[in-house]
Amino acid sequence: MKIETILGLVMAEIDRAEKLHPVWPTDLVKAAAIPVEEAGELLKAANDHGEKRTSYQSIITEAVHTAASAIRFLKNLEEKNNE
């Protein structure tokens, strides 16, 4: 997959997620838990693909969710540090 495609998917997911969940946790541990939870879903999707032959698309989807949530974490962390 080309980097331009990946970045487009991640940016679209950030936009979708910010509309669906506009409030980001202010507690650092709760905020960090979000990309960790998404990474767990990515791991499950990869495991399910290997064991149950589930869709490869679910792996891509969860990887995009993980990247988007990590970027949101960093974005909000940066904004908090500027206050």
SVG drawing of the C-alpha trace seen along z (x, -y; Angstrom):
<svg xmlns="http://www.w3.org/2000/svg" viewBox="-21 -28 26 49">
<polyline fill="none" stroke="black" stroke-width="0.4" points="0.0,0.0 1.3,-3.4 2.1,-5.9 -0.3,-8.4 -3.1,-5.9 -2.3,-5.1 -2.1,-8.7 -5.4,-9.4 -7.1,-6.5 -5.7,-7.7 -6.7,-11.3 -10.2,-10.3 -10.4,-8.1 -9.2,-11.0 -11.9,-13.2 -14.6,-10.5 -13.5,-9.8 -13.4,-13.5 -16.9,-14.0 -18.1,-10.8 -16.1,-11.4 -15.2,-15.1 -14.1,-15.0 -10.7,-13.5 -10.0,-12.4 -7.9,-14.9 -6.6,-12.2 -3.3,-11.0 -3.8,-7.3 -7.4,-7.2 -6.1,-9.0 -3.3,-6.5 -5.7,-3.6 -7.4,-4.5 -4.6,-3.7 -3.7,-0.7 -7.2,0.6 -7.1,0.1 -3.8,1.9 -5.4,4.8 -8.1,4.9 -5.4,4.9 -3.7,7.9 -7.1,9.7 -7.8,9.0 -4.4,10.4 -4.9,13.4 -8.4,14.0 -7.1,13.8 -4.5,16.4 -6.7,18.8 -10.2,18.2 -9.3,16.9 -11.2,13.7 -11.0,10.6 -7.7,9.0 -9.6,5.7 -10.3,5.9 -6.5,5.9 -6.2,2.7 -9.2,1.1 -7.8,1.8 -4.3,0.6 -5.8,-2.7 -7.8,-3.0 -4.6,-2.5 -2.7,-5.1 -5.5,-7.6 -5.9,-7.2 -2.2,-7.5 -2.2,-10.7 -5.1,-12.1 -3.3,-11.2 -0.3,-13.2 -2.4,-16.1 -4.2,-16.4 -1.0,-15.9 0.6,-18.7 -2.4,-21.0 -2.4,-20.2 1.3,-21.1 0.7,-24.5 -1.8,-25.5"/>
</svg>
